[in-house]
Amino acid sequence: MSQEKPLPFIYQFGAGAIAGVSEANLGYTGKGVGADSYNGMLDCFQKIVRNEGFSRLYRGISAPIMMEAPKRATKFAANDEWGKIYRKAFGAEKMTQSLSILTGASAGATESFVVVPFELVKIRLQDKTSAGRYTAEFKRRGVALRAWTVMLTYCSFGCIFQVRGLLPKAETKKAQITNDILAGTVGGTVGTILNTPMDVVKSRIQNSPKVAGHVPKYNWAWGACGTVMKEEGFGALYKGFLPKVLRLGPGGGILLVVFTGVMDFFRTMRG
């Protein structure tokens, strides 16, 4: 998402992979079990560490690390390619906020087909009761849900575009980093607000056992949203929002800074 002239696809892909792994290593925290017994984020951390050990916080980290490289690589590379397509289709010389939203949603849909298998494995590995049973499961269950989740997340690209336009023009490298952190953090926060409900029902659908002859309680995206709201209230769609936004908000800033820095390095390397 650098303002410089775009580099070829392979450079976008490589920079996205590096940025994704950096974000995963800096912001990862695994999940414990028995979420209903936690009174809040701090209580959850304390009980997991006390009852299961500090290492439990990083259960299943191998799957997110393997997931983040192709996920973010696809994100930035697809965003660049879709941007070219839409600018040409609409006859626009430069990117606008509307095109940024459309491009981000298209990139999110593209990314979802790469991420779903790794996402499912990550959820199963983080679940203590089933970690040993799903070491090689790569079913594409929930691909439509993941597509909705990621598309809603990447609609925040329009927010990043708007924030960057409101910030003072960066005259130095330090100012550029500051702008990227601010724009990425705001974009990550807005994306989290938009995608959390769909992410909640996605996890429930992926964890629902499949029994022959029975329709699962959580069977499809919007129907699952309705079931959750009816039985538990609207607030249930935002369960776990605070720790998620505290990770993904700043994570968006980290992602943007690393990606921009790596792209600048590639430009220098190419002369």
Backbone hydrogen bonds, N-H to C=O, Kabsch-Sander energy under -0.5 kcal/mol:
donor,donor_aa,acceptor,acceptor_aa,energy
11,Y,8,P,-1.1
12,Q,8,P,-1.5
13,F,9,F,-2.7
14,G,10,I,-2.3
15,A,11,Y,-2.6
16,G,12,Q,-2.1
17,A,13,F,-2.0
18,I,14,G,-2.1
19,A,15,A,-2.4
20,G,16,G,-2.4
21,V,17,A,-2.2
22,S,18,I,-2.0
23,E,19,A,-2.3
24,A,20,G,-2.3
25,N,21,V,-2.3
26,L,22,S,-1.7
27,G,23,E,-2.0
28,Y,24,A,-1.2
30,G,57,L,-6.9
37,S,34,G,-2.1
38,Y,35,A,-1.7
44,C,40,G,-2.3
45,F,41,M,-2.3
46,Q,42,L,-2.5
47,K,43,D,-2.4
48,I,44,C,-2.3
49,V,45,F,-2.4
50,R,46,Q,-2.7
51,N,47,K,-2.8
52,E,48,I,-2.4
53,G,48,I,-0.7
53,G,49,V,-1.0
56,R,53,G,-1.2
57,L,54,F,-1.7
58,Y,55,S,-1.7
59,R,56,R,-1.8
61,I,58,Y,-1.7
63,A,60,G,-0.6
65,I,61,I,-2.2
66,M,62,S,-2.4
67,M,63,A,-2.1
68,E,64,P,-3.1
69,A,65,I,-1.2
71,K,67,M,-2.3
72,R,68,E,-2.8
73,A,69,A,-2.1
74,T,70,P,-2.3
75,K,71,K,-2.2
76,F,72,R,-2.4
77,A,73,A,-2.2
78,A,74,T,-2.9
79,N,75,K,-2.1
80,D,76,F,-2.1
81,E,77,A,-2.2
82,W,78,A,-3.1
83,G,79,N,-2.0
84,K,80,D,-1.8
85,I,81,E,-2.0
86,Y,82,W,-2.8
87,R,83,G,-2.4
88,K,84,K,-2.0
89,A,85,I,-2.5
90,F,86,Y,-2.4
91,G,88,K,-0.5
92,A,87,R,-2.1
100,S,96,T,-2.2
101,I,97,Q,-2.1
102,L,98,S,-2.2
103,T,99,L,-2.9
104,G,100,S,-2.5
105,A,101,I,-2.4
106,S,102,L,-2.0
107,A,103,T,-2.5
108,G,104,G,-2.3
109,A,105,A,-2.1
110,T,106,S,-2.0
111,E,107,A,-2.6
112,S,108,G,-1.9
113,F,109,A,-0.7
113,F,110,T,-0.7
114,V,111,E,-1.6
115,V,111,E,-1.8
116,V,112,S,-2.0
118,F,115,V,-0.6
119,E,115,V,-2.4
120,L,116,V,-2.4
121,V,117,P,-1.9
122,K,118,F,-2.4
123,I,119,E,-2.2
124,R,120,L,-2.1
125,L,121,V,-2.7
126,Q,122,K,-2.0
127,D,123,I,-0.9
128,K,126,Q,-0.8
130,S,127,D,-1.4
131,A,127,D,-1.0
133,R,130,S,-1.6
134,Y,130,S,-0.7
134,Y,131,A,-0.6
137,E,134,Y,-0.7
138,F,136,A,-0.6
143,V,140,R,-1.3
146,R,142,G,-2.7
147,A,143,V,-2.1
148,W,144,A,-2.3
149,T,145,L,-2.6
150,V,146,R,-2.8
151,M,147,A,-2.6
152,L,148,W,-2.3
153,T,149,T,-1.9
154,Y,150,V,-2.7
155,C,151,M,-0.8
156,S,153,T,-1.6
157,F,154,Y,-1.8
158,G,155,C,-1.3
160,I,156,S,-2.2
161,F,157,F,-2.5
162,Q,158,G,-2.0
163,V,159,C,-2.8
164,R,160,I,-2.5
165,G,161,F,-1.6
166,L,162,Q,-1.4
167,L,163,V,-1.6
171,E,169,K,-0.6
176,Q,172,T,-2.0
177,I,173,K,-2.3
178,T,174,K,-2.3
179,N,175,A,-2.4
180,D,176,Q,-2.4
181,I,177,I,-2.5
182,L,178,T,-2.3
183,A,179,N,-2.9
184,G,180,D,-2.7
185,T,181,I,-2.2
186,V,182,L,-2.3
187,G,183,A,-2.4
188,G,184,G,-2.7
189,T,185,T,-2.3
190,V,186,V,-2.6
191,G,187,G,-2.6
192,T,188,G,-1.9
193,I,189,T,-2.1
194,L,190,V,-2.1
195,N,191,G,-2.3
196,T,192,T,-1.8
199,D,195,N,-2.3
200,V,196,T,-2.5
201,V,197,P,-1.9
202,K,198,M,-1.9
203,S,199,D,-2.0
204,R,200,V,-1.6
205,I,201,V,-2.5
206,Q,202,K,-2.6
207,N,203,S,-1.4
208,S,204,R,-0.5
208,S,205,I,-1.0
211,V,209,P,-0.7
214,H,211,V,-2.0
219,N,217,K,-0.8
224,A,220,W,-2.8
225,C,221,A,-2.0
226,G,222,W,-2.1
227,T,223,G,-2.1
228,V,224,A,-2.5
229,M,225,C,-2.4
230,K,226,G,-2.4
231,E,227,T,-2.4
232,E,228,V,-2.8
233,G,228,V,-0.7
233,G,229,M,-1.2
236,A,233,G,-1.3
237,L,234,F,-1.8
238,Y,235,G,-1.7
239,K,236,A,-1.4
241,F,238,Y,-1.7
244,K,240,G,-1.4
245,V,241,F,-3.1
246,L,242,L,-2.2
247,R,243,P,-1.0
248,L,244,K,-3.2
249,G,245,V,-2.1
251,G,247,R,-1.4
252,G,248,L,-1.6
252,G,249,G,-0.8
253,G,249,G,-1.0
254,I,250,P,-2.4
255,L,251,G,-2.7
256,L,252,G,-2.0
257,V,253,G,-2.3
258,V,254,I,-2.7
259,F,255,L,-2.5
260,T,256,L,-2.4
261,G,257,V,-2.5
262,V,258,V,-2.7
263,M,259,F,-2.4
264,D,260,T,-2.3
265,F,261,G,-2.0
266,F,262,V,-2.4
267,R,263,M,-2.2
268,T,264,D,-2.2
269,M,265,F,-2.6
270,R,266,F,-1.9
271,G,268,T,-1.2
